[in-house]
Amino acid sequence: MPKTANQSFETRAVHAGEPRPRVDGAVTLPIFQTSTYEFHGQAGYHDIRYLRLNNSPNHLALHAKLAALEGSEGALVTASGMGAISTAVLSVLKSGGHLLAQRGLYGGTHTFMAAELPDFGMEVDFVDLHQPAEWARKLKPNTRAFYVESMTNPLLEVGDLPAVVQFAAAHDLVTLIDNTLATPVNFRPIEAGFDLVLHSATKYLNGHSDLVAGVIAGRAERVDTIKRKLDHLGATLDPHACFLLNRGIKTLPLRMERHNRNALALARWLDAHPAVDAVHYPGLPGHPAAARAQALFSGFGGLLSFDHKGGAAGAHRMIERLELAAEAVSLGGVETLVTLPAETSHVGLSPAQRSELGIGDGLVRVALGIEGEDDLLADFERALSE
């Protein structure tokens, strides 16, 4: 593969992990649509060339590219973001173990931890990432890991991430961080001291709303342990999806530049609009964690949310009037999407739980695409006109 260690992020996104010499001269790595490879005397089961064992040429190219972008020793792709999250957590926790986790996590992650981990004999306590004193109170002799997000969905909270790293180091905890919303363009947690970085590659890494995938990155020994768990759990990404993800990553820096710019422009515009109560975006000076986000991130991502003064009814009227933005779940694609978290990502929580998290019925989440900034602002201006 080409030597890209000292090259720019943009160059690594294109060239890292690509095989050299090229396969039969193909400029783009072909899809290796085969489950089975010839045996060449590999010493152990996990080294046998077989599709479920995550070691096809498409997998290996992706692993190297992702490690180069994250600044990690190793990386691994999975069949979904939840596949990455569940496999990583089940690899660092054993039966009888205890996990500290950030309050206000993505709904699927929260439900996995609250509803599924107890079935494995594991405990979890959710803590406020702005209150380090609470972490010490919740710490137990069997606490093994601390799980956080670089930015939360949908309120874009930014916790005291450096303090998490320091606390975990002091108590010998493995740190896991979901960096989906920031991406390695805006934040590289390995450089900040985190042990494991997770992504829903369905989102920005792929960027085209046409596949589901996950990523785990970290120290080589740790990633290899997780791979062995994944080999048995079976959440393997298929070769065609690997090909698409590899292709999508090559334009990640270009797309994130536009996502960052569009979201900041819309956040500023919404912040001054009379139909809006509050805008949640860490790039705004009024955001509670604006200073922390400015210190940690090189950009603030393409996701924002805002509270519509008209509540759910007003939010629905606005969404019906939008022409460019589509009402749909997920995020990170080239198109702009809007949704009401109370009815989608957090519908599994009770109204009281949503209220405690600050997710009201009129909260609108906007995942900005890469359309023209002026066109997007005009679309929202038209939709918010009463």
C-alpha positions as CSV (number, residue, x, y, z in Angstrom):
1,M,0.0,0.0,0.0
2,P,1.2,3.6,-0.6
3,K,3.1,5.4,2.2
4,T,0.7,8.0,3.5
5,A,1.8,8.5,7.1
6,N,3.2,12.0,6.7
7,Q,0.7,13.1,4.1
8,S,-2.4,15.3,4.5
9,F,-5.7,13.9,5.8
10,E,-7.2,14.5,2.3
11,T,-4.5,12.4,0.6
12,R,-4.8,9.6,3.2
13,A,-8.6,9.5,2.6
14,V,-7.9,8.7,-1.1
15,H,-4.8,6.6,-1.0
16,A,-4.3,4.9,2.5
17,G,-5.0,1.2,2.4
18,E,-5.2,0.9,-1.3
19,P,-3.2,-2.1,-2.6
20,R,0.1,-1.6,-4.3
21,P,0.8,-2.9,-6.9
22,R,-2.8,-2.3,-8.0
23,V,-4.9,-5.3,-8.7
24,D,-4.4,-6.0,-12.5
25,G,-3.8,-2.3,-12.9
26,A,-7.2,-1.3,-11.7
27,V,-7.2,2.3,-10.3
28,T,-10.2,1.4,-8.1
29,L,-10.0,-1.6,-5.8
30,P,-12.3,-4.2,-7.3
31,I,-15.1,-5.9,-5.3
32,F,-14.0,-9.4,-4.2
33,Q,-17.4,-11.0,-4.2
34,T,-16.3,-14.4,-2.9
35,S,-16.8,-16.0,0.5
36,T,-13.9,-18.4,0.4
37,Y,-10.2,-18.2,-0.3
38,E,-7.5,-20.9,-0.8
39,F,-5.9,-22.2,2.3
40,H,-2.2,-21.4,2.7
41,G,-1.3,-23.0,6.0
42,Q,-2.5,-20.2,8.3
43,A,-1.7,-21.1,11.9
44,G,-4.9,-20.1,13.6
45,Y,-8.7,-20.0,13.0
46,H,-9.0,-16.3,13.1
47,D,-6.3,-15.9,10.3
48,I,-8.0,-18.2,7.8
49,R,-9.1,-16.3,4.7
50,Y,-12.8,-16.4,4.9
51,L,-15.4,-13.6,4.4
52,R,-17.0,-13.9,7.9
53,L,-13.5,-13.4,9.4
54,N,-13.3,-9.8,8.0
55,N,-10.2,-10.3,6.0
56,S,-11.1,-10.0,2.4
57,P,-9.1,-7.6,0.3
58,N,-12.0,-5.1,0.6
59,H,-12.0,-5.4,4.4
60,L,-8.2,-5.1,4.7
61,A,-8.1,-1.9,2.5
62,L,-10.8,-0.3,4.6
63,H,-9.1,-1.2,7.9
64,A,-5.9,0.4,6.8
65,K,-7.6,3.5,5.5
66,L,-9.6,4.0,8.6
67,A,-6.7,3.5,10.9
68,A,-4.7,6.1,8.9
69,L,-7.6,8.6,9.3
70,E,-8.1,7.9,13.0
71,G,-4.5,7.9,13.8
72,S,-4.9,4.4,15.4
73,E,-2.9,1.2,15.1
74,G,-5.8,-0.8,13.9
75,A,-9.4,-0.6,12.7
76,L,-12.3,-2.9,11.9
77,V,-15.5,-2.5,10.0
78,T,-18.8,-4.1,11.0
79,A,-22.2,-4.7,9.4
80,S,-23.8,-1.7,11.3
81,G,-23.0,1.0,13.8
82,M,-24.9,-1.0,16.4
83,G,-22.8,-4.0,15.4
84,A,-19.7,-1.9,16.2
85,I,-21.1,-0.6,19.5
86,S,-22.4,-3.9,20.8
87,T,-19.3,-5.9,19.8
88,A,-16.9,-3.4,21.3
89,V,-18.9,-3.2,24.6
90,L,-19.2,-6.9,24.9
91,S,-15.5,-7.2,24.3
92,V,-14.4,-4.9,27.1
93,L,-17.1,-6.0,29.6
94,K,-17.6,-9.5,31.1
95,S,-20.4,-10.9,33.1
96,G,-20.4,-9.1,36.5
97,G,-18.8,-6.0,35.0
98,H,-20.1,-2.5,35.3
99,L,-20.1,0.3,32.7
100,L,-20.3,4.1,33.1
101,A,-22.1,5.6,30.2
102,Q,-23.0,9.2,29.3
103,R,-26.6,10.2,29.8
104,G,-28.4,11.2,26.6
105,L,-26.8,8.7,24.3
106,Y,-28.2,7.8,20.9
107,G,-31.5,5.9,21.5
108,G,-30.4,2.6,20.1
109,T,-27.2,2.7,22.3
110,H,-29.1,3.6,25.4
111,T,-31.7,0.8,24.9
112,F,-28.9,-1.7,24.2
113,M,-27.2,-0.8,27.4
114,A,-30.3,-0.4,29.6
115,A,-32.3,-3.4,28.2
116,E,-29.7,-5.9,26.8
117,L,-26.6,-5.7,29.0
118,P,-28.4,-6.9,32.2
119,D,-29.2,-10.1,30.3
120,F,-25.5,-10.7,30.0
121,G,-25.0,-10.1,33.7
122,M,-23.6,-6.6,33.2
123,E,-24.5,-3.3,35.0
124,V,-24.6,0.2,33.6
125,D,-25.0,3.6,35.2
126,F,-25.8,6.7,33.1
127,V,-24.0,9.8,34.3
128,D,-24.0,13.5,33.5
129,L,-20.9,14.3,31.5
130,H,-20.8,17.8,32.9
131,Q,-20.7,16.6,36.5
132,P,-17.4,14.7,37.1
133,A,-18.2,14.4,40.8
134,E,-21.1,12.1,39.8
135,W,-18.7,9.8,38.0
136,A,-16.8,9.1,41.2
137,R,-20.0,8.5,43.1
138,K,-21.2,5.9,40.5
139,L,-17.8,4.2,40.3
140,K,-17.8,0.6,41.6
141,P,-15.0,-2.0,42.2
142,N,-16.3,-3.9,39.1
143,T,-16.4,-0.8,36.8
144,R,-14.4,-1.6,33.6
145,A,-15.2,1.0,31.0
146,F,-16.6,4.5,30.3
147,Y,-18.7,5.1,27.2
148,V,-19.4,8.6,25.8
149,E,-20.2,10.4,22.5
150,S,-18.2,13.3,21.1
151,M,-21.5,15.1,20.4
152,T,-24.9,13.8,21.4
153,N,-27.8,13.3,19.1
154,P,-30.1,15.3,18.9
155,L,-29.1,18.0,21.3
156,L,-25.4,18.3,20.3
157,E,-24.1,18.4,23.8
158,V,-20.3,18.2,24.2
159,G,-19.2,16.7,27.5
160,D,-15.9,17.3,29.3
161,L,-14.1,14.7,27.2
162,P,-10.6,15.5,28.5
163,A,-11.8,15.0,32.0
164,V,-13.3,11.6,30.9
165,V,-9.8,10.5,29.7
166,Q,-8.2,11.6,32.9
167,F,-10.8,10.0,35.1
168,A,-10.6,6.7,33.2
169,A,-6.8,6.7,33.4
170,A,-6.9,7.2,37.1
171,H,-9.3,4.3,37.6
172,D,-7.9,1.9,34.9
173,L,-11.1,2.1,32.7
174,V,-11.3,1.5,29.0
175,T,-12.7,4.5,27.2
176,L,-15.1,4.2,24.3
177,I,-16.3,7.1,22.3
178,D,-18.9,7.3,19.5
179,N,-17.4,9.8,17.1
180,T,-20.1,9.5,14.4
181,L,-21.2,13.1,14.5
182,A,-17.8,14.7,14.5
183,T,-16.0,12.3,12.2
184,P,-12.1,12.2,12.1
185,V,-12.2,15.3,10.0
186,N,-13.4,17.4,13.0
187,F,-12.1,15.4,15.9
188,R,-9.7,12.5,16.4
189,P,-10.3,10.9,19.8
190,I,-7.2,8.6,19.7
191,E,-5.0,11.7,19.7
192,A,-7.1,13.0,22.7
193,G,-6.3,9.8,24.7
194,F,-9.4,7.6,24.1
195,D,-8.9,3.8,23.8
196,L,-11.6,2.9,21.3
197,V,-13.4,5.0,18.6
198,L,-16.7,3.9,17.2
199,H,-18.7,5.1,14.2
200,S,-21.9,4.5,12.5
201,A,-20.3,4.5,9.0
202,T,-23.8,4.6,7.6
203,K,-23.6,8.3,8.3
204,Y,-20.8,10.7,7.3
205,L,-18.0,8.2,6.5
206,N,-20.1,6.7,3.7
207,G,-22.0,9.9,3.0
208,H,-24.6,8.7,0.4
209,S,-27.4,7.1,2.4
210,D,-27.0,3.8,0.6
211,L,-25.4,1.4,3.0
212,V,-25.3,0.4,6.7
213,A,-21.9,-0.1,8.4
214,G,-19.9,0.4,11.5
215,V,-16.3,1.1,12.5
216,I,-14.1,0.3,15.5
217,A,-10.6,1.8,15.8
218,G,-7.9,1.7,18.5
219,R,-4.7,0.0,19.6
220,A,-3.9,-3.0,17.5
221,E,-4.0,-5.5,20.3
222,R,-7.4,-4.2,21.5
223,V,-8.9,-4.2,17.9
224,D,-7.6,-7.8,17.4
225,T,-9.4,-8.9,20.5
226,I,-12.6,-7.3,19.3
227,K,-12.2,-8.9,15.9
228,R,-12.1,-12.3,17.5
229,K,-15.4,-11.5,19.2
230,L,-16.8,-10.2,15.9
231,D,-15.7,-13.4,14.1
232,H,-18.1,-15.3,16.3
233,L,-20.9,-12.8,16.6
234,G,-21.0,-12.5,12.8
235,A,-21.7,-8.8,12.2
236,T,-19.5,-8.8,9.1
237,L,-19.7,-6.2,6.3
238,D,-20.2,-7.6,2.9
239,P,-17.6,-6.9,0.1
240,H,-19.9,-4.7,-2.0
241,A,-20.7,-2.5,1.1
242,C,-17.0,-2.4,1.8
243,F,-16.4,-1.1,-1.7
244,L,-19.0,1.6,-1.4
245,L,-17.7,2.7,2.0
246,N,-14.2,2.8,0.7
247,R,-15.4,5.0,-2.2
248,G,-17.4,7.3,0.2
249,I,-14.5,7.9,2.5
250,K,-12.4,9.3,-0.3
251,T,-14.6,12.4,-0.4
252,L,-15.2,12.7,3.3
253,P,-13.0,15.8,3.8
254,L,-14.7,17.6,1.0
255,R,-18.2,16.7,2.1
256,M,-17.5,17.6,5.8
257,E,-16.3,21.0,4.9
258,R,-19.7,21.7,3.2
259,H,-21.7,20.0,6.0
260,N,-19.9,22.1,8.6
261,R,-20.5,25.3,6.6
262,N,-24.2,24.6,5.9
263,A,-25.0,23.7,9.5
264,L,-23.3,26.7,10.9
265,A,-25.1,29.0,8.4
266,L,-28.5,27.5,9.2
267,A,-27.9,27.6,13.0
268,R,-27.0,31.3,12.8
269,W,-30.1,32.0,10.7
270,L,-32.5,30.0,13.0
271,D,-31.0,31.6,16.1
272,A,-32.4,34.9,15.0
273,H,-35.8,33.6,13.7
274,P,-38.9,34.5,15.7
275,A,-40.5,31.1,15.3
276,V,-37.6,29.4,17.1
277,D,-37.2,29.1,20.8
278,A,-33.6,27.7,20.9
279,V,-31.0,26.3,18.6
280,H,-28.7,23.5,19.6
281,Y,-25.4,23.7,17.8
282,P,-22.0,23.8,19.4
283,G,-20.7,26.3,16.8
284,L,-23.0,29.0,18.1
285,P,-21.4,31.3,20.8
286,G,-24.5,30.9,23.0
287,H,-24.2,27.1,23.2
288,P,-23.3,25.9,26.7
289,A,-20.3,24.0,25.5
290,A,-19.2,26.5,22.8
291,A,-15.8,27.1,24.3
292,R,-15.1,23.4,24.8
293,A,-16.2,22.6,21.3
294,Q,-14.0,25.3,19.9
295,A,-11.0,23.9,21.8
296,L,-11.7,20.3,20.9
297,F,-13.0,20.3,17.3
298,S,-11.9,21.8,14.0
299,G,-15.5,21.9,12.8
300,F,-18.9,21.4,14.4
301,G,-20.5,18.9,12.1
302,G,-23.6,18.9,9.9
303,L,-26.3,18.1,12.6
304,L,-28.3,20.7,14.5
305,S,-31.7,20.8,16.3
306,F,-34.0,23.5,17.3
307,D,-37.2,24.0,19.4
308,H,-40.1,25.2,17.3
309,K,-42.3,27.7,19.2
310,G,-45.4,26.1,17.8
311,G,-44.6,22.7,19.4
312,A,-45.2,19.5,17.5
313,A,-48.0,21.0,15.4
314,G,-45.8,23.9,14.3
315,A,-42.9,21.6,13.5
316,H,-45.1,19.4,11.4
317,R,-46.4,22.4,9.4
318,M,-42.9,23.5,8.8
319,I,-41.8,20.1,7.6
320,E,-44.7,19.8,5.2
321,R,-43.6,23.0,3.5
322,L,-40.0,22.1,3.0
323,E,-39.1,21.3,-0.5
324,L,-35.4,20.4,-0.5
325,A,-35.2,18.8,2.9
326,A,-36.9,15.4,3.2
327,E,-38.5,14.1,6.4
328,A,-36.5,10.9,7.1
329,V,-34.3,9.4,9.8
330,S,-30.5,9.0,9.7
331,L,-28.0,11.7,8.8
332,G,-24.7,12.2,7.1
333,G,-25.8,11.9,3.5
334,V,-25.4,14.5,0.7
335,E,-29.1,15.4,1.1
336,T,-30.7,17.4,3.9
337,L,-33.0,15.5,6.2
338,V,-35.4,16.6,9.0
339,T,-37.1,14.6,11.7
340,L,-38.8,15.0,15.1
341,P,-36.7,12.9,17.6
342,A,-39.7,12.5,19.9
343,E,-41.4,10.5,17.1
344,T,-38.4,8.7,15.7
345,S,-35.0,8.2,17.4
346,H,-36.3,8.7,20.9
347,V,-39.8,7.4,20.6
348,G,-38.9,4.4,22.8
349,L,-38.4,6.7,25.7
350,S,-41.3,7.8,27.9
351,P,-42.4,11.4,27.7
352,A,-40.9,11.9,31.2
353,Q,-37.5,10.5,30.1
354,R,-37.6,12.7,27.0
355,S,-38.4,15.7,29.0
356,E,-35.6,15.0,31.4
357,L,-33.2,14.9,28.4
358,G,-34.6,18.1,27.0
359,I,-36.2,16.5,24.0
360,G,-39.6,18.2,23.6
361,D,-42.3,17.4,21.1
362,G,-41.4,20.4,19.1
363,L,-37.7,19.6,18.8
364,V,-36.7,19.5,15.1
365,R,-33.5,17.7,14.1
366,V,-31.9,18.8,10.9
367,A,-29.1,16.8,9.2
368,L,-27.6,19.2,6.7
369,G,-26.6,17.9,3.3
370,I,-24.2,19.5,0.9
371,E,-26.7,21.5,-1.1
372,G,-26.1,25.2,-1.8
373,E,-26.3,27.3,1.4
374,D,-28.5,30.0,-0.1
375,D,-31.0,27.3,-1.4
376,L,-31.2,25.7,2.0
377,L,-31.8,29.0,3.9
378,A,-34.5,29.9,1.3
379,D,-36.2,26.5,1.9
380,F,-36.4,27.0,5.6
381,E,-37.4,30.6,5.3
382,R,-40.3,29.6,3.2
383,A,-41.3,26.7,5.5
384,L,-41.1,28.8,8.7
385,S,-43.3,31.5,7.3
386,E,-46.7,31.4,9.0
